[in-house]
Structure formats: C-alpha cells, structure tokens
Amino acid sequence: NKARIFWEAKDFAKTELVFEEVKEYCKESEIFNMNMGHSLFMQEEKYEEAIAYYEEIVKKHQDNLNEVDIFVLANLCLCYILTKQDEQCKTLMSTIKQHEEDARMKNPGTVMLHFCSVNLVIGTLYCSKMNFEFGLDLIIKNLYPIEEKLGTDTWHYLKRCLLSFIEQLTKKQIALKDPLFLSRIIDFLEDVQTHGKNITTVIFSCPEHEKYKCTLSYEACYFKKILQRLQEKIGQLTS
C-alpha cells in the first residue's frame, strides 16, 4: 500500500498523511495507532503527537503491558525523555518492570525482554548523544542475567554503541570520567565470551569455514582486545 511505499522510502511525513486520510475509520485500531505513532516519531519534531497515539495502546493494556509491542513501549519512553517528561518515563518503566515480575511469578522460568529491550533503546539514545558512560552502563546492566538476555538482537544494540564509543575514544573526542569504566566493559565482554559461544551474530548462515567468526564469543574477544589496548594507552598517558 501507499503507506508502506513512503515508509520504505523514509518519507515519514507522507506516511503520516496516508494514515491521516483513514484516521476517522481506524482511530480505534491498535495497529493504526502504532503505525501513526511510528510515522510521527520518525519525523523527530513530532514526539508530543506520537505520545498521544502510543498512549492509546498502553491504556488498552494497562493491566498487562507484556501484551504491548516492545517498540511501542520503547518509543514512548524515548518520547517522554526527549520532551523532558522524565516522571512519566519513570512511571512507565516501573510498570513494565512490575508486569514482567508478575508474569514470572505466575510462570517461573518465563523469559521476558520488554524491560530489557526498552532500556537498550534508552541506552542507545544516550550513546547517540555521546553520553557513553551512562548509555553503555545502562545497556550492560540490563543484559544480566546474561544467560537469559544475551542474544543476536540484544547484542546488536550493544555492538552498535560499542563501535561508536571505540571510534570516539580513539579520535579523542570524548574523555572518561570514571577510571573503572573500561574495566567494567571488559569484564562484561569476558562474560559474553563465556556465554556466547553458540549464539550467532547474524540471522543468516555463515560460510562453514568462517562459522567461528559469526559468534558473540568471537566478536566479544575482538572488542575486548581493542579496549585493553586503549586502556593501556590511557594508562600510559595518565601515569
């Protein structure tokens, strides 16, 4: 349909206009509210408007936010942060966490990733604003217990931020306030090495002779070596 064509072309303003044409008939639809919210969110200057559509979905599932699409919750939290509505964000995050805990109480062993995923998205936002110490700390903290939450998708969020962090640190565009920050990342990467041996970094199959390179363990080891070298250089400069 037209909306998909405009969305794939990254013309989010026209995507919004397509949805606006059918708003009168679809405003009660959860899918409509989600798609309209996304088209507004992607335009960046329309976070307040996006909030209204995302909140409509959340209200329908206020007794169980585990039923809400993860990206709706994540984008809503980002909208709150970006419009300086921190208390609303904290309240929503607290509710997401509580509903996950309730679900685990009813079904022990159930793996719930809503709270983790929302924190990964928020951490990525802070990293994009060059606040790597807060952003990466938040991401790493929410990937524990690692045996439950470490996967191809969650690793993708961390890896993207880690690459940006390493680039900025190498170019001396940022300075670390916490002298133990690199050590915490290295410790985390060692845990990934241990638990990521059978987790692939790609959703498609790797060539047989390179399968060992397509694991979280391999990439974690690679990142760890880079950070250890940077740690040594920083130590030499400050000694």
C-alpha positions in Angstrom: 0.0 0.0 0.0 1.0 3.7 -0.2 2.0 4.0 3.4 4.5 1.1 3.1 6.0 2.6 -0.1 6.5 6.0 1.6 7.8 4.3 4.8 10.4 2.3 2.9 11.4 5.5 1.1 11.8 7.1 4.6 9.3 9.8 3.6 7.6 9.8 7.0 5.7 13.0 6.5 3.9 11.4 3.5 3.4 8.2 5.5 1.6 10.3 8.2 -0.6 11.9 5.5 -1.7 8.5 4.2 -2.7 7.4 7.7 -4.4 10.8 8.3 -6.7 10.0 5.4 -8.1 6.9 7.1 -7.9 8.2 10.7 -11.7 8.7 11.1 -12.3 5.0 10.3 -9.3 3.4 12.0 -8.7 5.5 15.2 -9.8 2.7 17.4 -7.4 0.2 15.8 -4.3 -0.6 17.7 -2.3 -1.3 14.5 -3.4 2.2 13.2 -2.3 3.9 16.4 1.0 2.1 16.4 1.8 2.9 12.7 0.7 6.5 13.1 2.8 6.8 16.2 5.8 5.4 14.4 5.4 7.8 11.4 5.3 10.8 13.8 8.1 9.5 16.0 10.4 9.1 12.9 9.9 12.8 12.0 11.7 13.7 15.2 9.9 17.1 15.8 6.6 15.4 16.4 7.3 13.5 19.6 4.4 15.1 21.5 2.0 14.0 18.8 3.4 10.5 18.8 2.9 10.2 22.5 -0.9 10.5 22.1 -1.0 7.5 19.7 1.3 5.3 21.8 -0.6 6.1 25.0 -3.8 4.9 23.4 -2.3 1.5 23.0 -0.8 1.5 26.5 -4.1 2.4 28.1 -5.8 -0.6 26.5 -3.2 -2.9 28.1 -2.7 -1.0 31.4 -3.2 -4.3 33.3 -0.6 -6.2 31.3 2.0 -4.3 29.4 3.6 -7.5 28.4 1.0 -7.6 25.6 2.2 -4.3 24.1 4.7 -4.3 21.2 8.2 -3.6 22.5 8.8 -0.8 20.1 5.7 1.0 21.2 6.9 1.0 24.8 10.5 1.9 23.8 9.4 4.7 21.5 7.0 6.1 24.1 9.8 6.1 26.7 12.1 7.9 24.3 9.3 10.4 23.5 8.9 11.2 27.2 12.7 11.6 27.6 13.0 13.8 24.5 10.1 16.0 25.6 11.5 16.3 29.2 8.7 14.2 30.8 11.0 12.2 32.9 8.5 11.3 35.6 6.1 9.8 33.0 9.0 7.7 31.7 10.0 6.5 35.2 6.3 5.6 35.9 6.0 3.6 32.7 9.3 1.9 33.2 8.3 0.9 36.7 5.0 -0.5 35.4 6.8 -2.5 32.7 9.1 -4.0 35.2 6.3 -4.8 37.7 4.3 -6.6 35.0 7.3 -8.7 34.0 7.9 -9.7 37.6 4.2 -10.6 37.9 4.4 -12.8 34.8 7.5 -14.6 36.2 5.7 -15.2 39.5 2.8 -16.9 37.6 5.1 -18.7 35.2 8.6 -19.3 36.7 11.3 -19.6 34.1 9.5 -17.4 31.6 11.9 -15.1 29.8 10.5 -11.5 29.5 12.5 -9.0 27.5 10.3 -5.9 27.4 12.0 -4.1 30.3 15.5 -5.1 29.0 14.7 -4.0 25.4 13.3 -0.6 26.5 16.5 0.0 28.5 18.6 -1.0 25.5 16.8 1.6 23.3 17.2 4.3 26.0 20.9 3.4 26.4 21.3 3.7 22.7 19.8 7.2 22.8 22.3 8.3 25.4 25.1 6.9 23.4 24.0 8.7 20.3 24.2 11.9 22.4 27.8 11.0 23.3 26.9 10.1 26.9 28.6 6.6 26.6 29.3 6.1 30.3 25.6 6.3 31.2 24.3 4.7 28.0 26.7 1.7 27.9 26.4 1.1 31.6 22.6 1.0 31.3 22.7 -1.4 28.3 25.2 -3.7 30.1 23.3 -3.7 33.4 20.1 -4.7 31.6 21.8 -7.6 29.8 22.1 -9.5 33.0 21.4 -12.3 33.8 23.4 -12.8 30.6 22.3 -16.4 30.0 18.7 -15.2 29.7 19.1 -11.9 27.9 22.1 -12.3 25.6 21.1 -12.9 22.0 21.7 -11.8 18.4 19.2 -8.9 18.7 20.3 -7.6 22.1 24.0 -7.9 21.1 23.3 -5.8 18.1 22.3 -2.8 20.3 25.4 -3.1 22.4 27.7 -3.7 19.5 26.5 -0.6 17.6 27.1 1.6 20.7 30.4 -0.1 21.4 31.7 0.6 17.9 30.7 4.3 18.2 32.3 4.5 21.7 35.6 3.0 20.5 35.6 5.3 17.4 35.1 8.4 19.6 37.6 7.3 22.2 40.2 6.6 19.6 39.7 10.0 18.0 40.0 11.6 21.4 36.5 13.1 21.0 35.5 12.0 24.5 37.2 11.8 27.9 36.2 9.2 30.5 35.2 10.5 33.9 35.1 7.1 35.6 38.6 5.4 35.6 36.9 2.0 36.0 34.5 2.3 33.1 36.7 0.4 30.6 37.3 -2.4 33.1 33.6 -2.9 33.6 33.1 -3.2 29.8 36.0 -5.7 29.6 34.5 -7.8 32.4 31.2 -7.8 30.6 32.8 -8.9 27.4 34.5 -11.7 29.2 31.1 -12.9 30.3 29.9 -12.7 26.7 32.9 -14.8 25.6 31.8 -17.5 28.1 28.1 -17.5 27.2 28.1 -16.5 23.6 29.9 -19.5 22.0 26.8 -20.9 20.4 25.0 -17.6 19.7 25.4 -16.3 16.2 25.9 -12.6 15.3 23.8 -12.9 12.1 20.3 -14.1 11.2 21.6 -15.8 8.0 24.0 -18.7 7.8 27.8 -18.1 7.7 30.1 -20.0 5.3 31.2 -23.2 7.0 34.9 -22.1 7.2 34.0 -18.8 8.9 31.4 -20.0 11.4 33.6 -19.5 14.3 33.7 -15.8 13.4 29.9 -15.5 13.5 29.5 -15.9 17.2 29.2 -13.5 20.0 32.2 -15.0 21.7 34.5 -14.2 18.7 33.3 -10.6 18.5 33.4 -10.1 22.2 37.0 -11.3 22.3 37.8 -8.9 19.4 36.3 -5.9 21.2 37.9 -6.9 24.4 41.4 -6.8 22.8 40.8 -3.3 21.4 39.6 -2.0 24.7 42.5 -3.5 26.5 44.9 -1.7 24.1 43.0 1.6 24.6 43.2 1.0 28.4 46.9 0.6 28.2 47.4 3.8 26.2 45.2 5.8 28.6 47.1 4.4 31.5 50.4 5.4 29.9 49.1 8.9 29.3 48.0 9.4 32.8 51.0 7.8 34.5 
